[in-house]
Amino acid sequence: MKTLAILLIAISTISCQNNSEIIASKSSPVEIGSALMEGTSEMTPIVAGNTSNQSVWIEYIEAHNNRDLDKIAAINAEDWEGYTAQGSVLKGTEAHIEALDNWFKTSSPKWEVKWMIANAAKNKDGVIEQWLTTGNDFTDIDADGNPIFEHNVHDILFVEGKIKKINVYSRAKAQDSTPFNY
């Protein structure tokens, strides 16, 4: 019985020690990469970000797929900015909603979220910015009735749970018959 008591005390001590180490490691940021943030001249560590922004992104994509302009506007920050893969820029929620309204009247775009990575880094002012990088499949029908399929990466800046900036990068659907080129 004495041996059993000693064994239980030893197991409890080891378990508490491991839990303390786990708690300590979760309280310090986990470095996952580095970036040259806008306005900086040196690489800044990228750390694991706020994963709660993933649910905001899912809600945002659902609002786009459902053409819910009021919901999209509610998720946008007041100073929202969008940068497309083709190089166009849109600034402000009002301009964004107007552009979407016109697009939705003549097209049927849909997005499907495939993956998300929450990340954060210090900006030029030393403030930690919360970003979410996502992979999304985009489908639509062009003016001639042909299907469009693209793989999109959206890099999204969140401020206080709202979407402030979206950078969109795009790749066409892979085609084995297309010659490889840059």
C-alpha positions as CSV (number, residue, x, y, z in Angstrom):
1,M,0.0,0.0,0.0
2,K,2.9,2.3,0.8
3,T,4.4,1.7,-2.6
4,L,1.1,2.5,-4.3
5,A,0.8,5.8,-2.4
6,I,4.4,6.8,-3.4
7,L,3.6,5.8,-7.0
8,L,0.4,8.0,-7.0
9,I,2.3,11.0,-5.5
10,A,5.0,10.6,-8.2
11,I,2.5,10.5,-11.0
12,S,0.7,13.5,-9.6
13,T,3.9,15.5,-9.3
14,I,4.9,14.6,-12.9
15,S,1.5,15.5,-14.2
16,C,1.4,18.9,-12.5
17,Q,4.9,19.7,-13.8
18,N,3.9,18.8,-17.4
19,N,0.7,20.9,-17.2
20,S,2.7,23.9,-15.9
21,E,5.1,23.6,-18.9
22,I,2.2,23.4,-21.3
23,I,0.5,26.5,-19.7
24,A,3.8,28.4,-19.8
25,S,4.4,27.5,-23.5
26,K,0.9,28.7,-24.4
27,S,1.3,32.1,-22.8
28,S,4.4,33.0,-24.9
29,P,3.8,33.6,-28.6
30,V,4.9,30.8,-31.0
31,E,7.0,32.1,-33.8
32,I,5.9,30.6,-37.1
33,G,7.8,32.7,-39.6
34,S,8.8,36.2,-40.5
35,A,7.7,39.1,-42.7
36,L,8.8,42.5,-43.9
37,M,5.7,44.4,-42.7
38,E,4.6,47.5,-44.6
39,G,6.6,50.5,-43.6
40,T,9.4,48.5,-41.9
41,S,12.9,47.8,-43.1
42,E,13.6,44.6,-41.1
43,M,12.0,41.2,-40.9
44,T,9.5,40.9,-38.1
45,P,8.6,37.6,-36.4
46,I,5.2,36.2,-37.4
47,V,3.5,34.5,-34.5
48,A,0.4,32.3,-34.2
49,G,-2.6,34.6,-34.4
50,N,-6.1,34.8,-33.0
51,T,-8.0,31.8,-34.3
52,S,-11.4,33.3,-33.4
53,N,-11.1,35.4,-36.7
54,Q,-11.7,32.1,-38.6
55,S,-15.4,32.1,-37.6
56,V,-15.7,35.8,-38.7
57,W,-14.2,34.8,-42.1
58,I,-16.6,31.9,-42.5
59,E,-19.5,34.2,-41.7
60,Y,-18.2,36.8,-44.2
61,I,-17.9,34.2,-47.0
62,E,-21.4,32.9,-46.2
63,A,-22.7,36.5,-46.4
64,H,-21.0,36.8,-49.9
65,N,-22.5,33.5,-51.1
66,N,-25.9,34.5,-49.8
67,R,-25.6,38.1,-51.3
68,D,-26.2,39.5,-47.8
69,L,-24.8,43.0,-48.3
70,D,-26.0,44.2,-44.8
71,K,-24.0,41.4,-43.1
72,I,-20.9,42.1,-45.2
73,A,-21.1,45.8,-44.3
74,A,-21.5,45.0,-40.6
75,I,-18.3,42.8,-40.7
76,N,-16.3,45.4,-42.6
77,A,-14.3,48.0,-40.6
78,E,-15.2,51.6,-41.4
79,D,-11.9,52.1,-43.3
80,W,-12.1,48.8,-45.2
81,E,-9.7,48.3,-48.1
82,G,-9.7,45.6,-50.8
83,Y,-6.9,44.8,-53.2
84,T,-7.6,42.3,-56.1
85,A,-5.3,39.9,-57.9
86,Q,-5.7,42.1,-61.0
87,G,-4.4,45.2,-59.2
88,S,-7.6,47.1,-58.6
89,V,-8.1,48.8,-55.3
90,L,-11.4,49.6,-53.5
91,K,-11.6,51.7,-50.3
92,G,-14.5,52.1,-47.9
93,T,-17.4,49.9,-47.0
94,E,-19.9,52.0,-49.1
95,A,-17.8,51.6,-52.3
96,H,-17.3,47.9,-51.5
97,I,-21.1,47.2,-51.1
98,E,-21.9,49.2,-54.2
99,A,-19.3,47.2,-56.2
100,L,-20.7,43.9,-54.8
101,D,-24.3,44.9,-55.5
102,N,-23.5,45.6,-59.1
103,W,-21.4,42.4,-59.5
104,F,-24.1,40.2,-57.8
105,K,-26.8,41.5,-60.2
106,T,-24.8,40.2,-63.3
107,S,-22.9,37.2,-61.9
108,S,-23.1,34.3,-59.5
109,P,-19.8,34.2,-57.7
110,K,-19.3,31.5,-54.9
111,W,-16.5,30.8,-52.6
112,E,-15.6,27.7,-50.6
113,V,-13.1,28.0,-47.7
114,K,-10.5,25.3,-47.9
115,W,-8.0,26.3,-45.2
116,M,-7.1,29.1,-42.8
117,I,-4.0,30.1,-40.9
118,A,-4.3,32.7,-38.1
119,N,-1.1,34.8,-37.8
120,A,0.1,38.1,-36.2
121,A,3.0,40.4,-36.5
122,K,4.1,43.8,-35.3
123,N,3.5,46.7,-37.7
124,K,5.8,49.7,-38.2
125,D,4.3,51.3,-35.0
126,G,5.0,48.2,-32.9
127,V,1.4,47.2,-32.7
128,I,0.5,43.5,-33.2
129,E,-1.7,43.1,-36.2
130,Q,-4.0,40.1,-36.5
131,W,-4.1,38.5,-39.9
132,L,-5.9,35.4,-41.3
133,T,-4.5,33.8,-44.5
134,T,-7.0,31.6,-46.2
135,G,-7.3,29.4,-49.3
136,N,-10.6,29.6,-51.0
137,D,-12.0,28.0,-54.2
138,F,-13.8,30.6,-56.3
139,T,-16.4,29.7,-59.0
140,D,-18.5,31.8,-61.3
141,I,-19.9,31.9,-64.9
142,D,-18.4,34.3,-67.4
143,A,-20.5,36.4,-69.8
144,D,-20.5,33.6,-72.4
145,G,-21.8,31.0,-69.9
146,N,-18.5,29.3,-69.4
147,P,-17.6,28.2,-65.9
148,I,-14.8,30.0,-64.1
149,F,-12.7,28.2,-61.4
150,E,-9.9,29.8,-59.5
151,H,-7.9,29.1,-56.3
152,N,-7.8,32.3,-54.3
153,V,-5.6,33.2,-51.3
154,H,-7.1,36.0,-49.2
155,D,-4.8,37.7,-46.7
156,I,-7.1,39.5,-44.3
157,L,-6.3,42.1,-41.6
158,F,-8.6,42.1,-38.6
159,V,-9.0,45.1,-36.2
160,E,-11.2,44.5,-33.2
161,G,-13.0,41.6,-34.9
162,K,-13.8,43.5,-38.1
163,I,-12.2,43.1,-41.5
164,K,-10.0,46.1,-42.3
165,K,-8.1,45.0,-45.4
166,I,-8.2,42.1,-47.8
167,N,-5.4,41.2,-50.3
168,V,-6.5,38.7,-52.9
169,Y,-4.1,36.4,-54.8
170,S,-5.4,34.1,-57.5
171,R,-4.4,31.0,-59.6
172,A,-6.4,29.5,-62.4
173,K,-7.5,25.9,-62.2
174,A,-4.7,23.5,-63.1
175,Q,-4.8,22.2,-66.6
176,D,-2.5,19.3,-67.6
177,S,-2.7,20.2,-71.3
178,T,-1.4,23.8,-70.7
179,P,2.4,24.2,-71.2
180,F,4.3,25.3,-68.1
181,N,5.5,28.9,-68.2
182,Y,6.1,31.8,-65.8
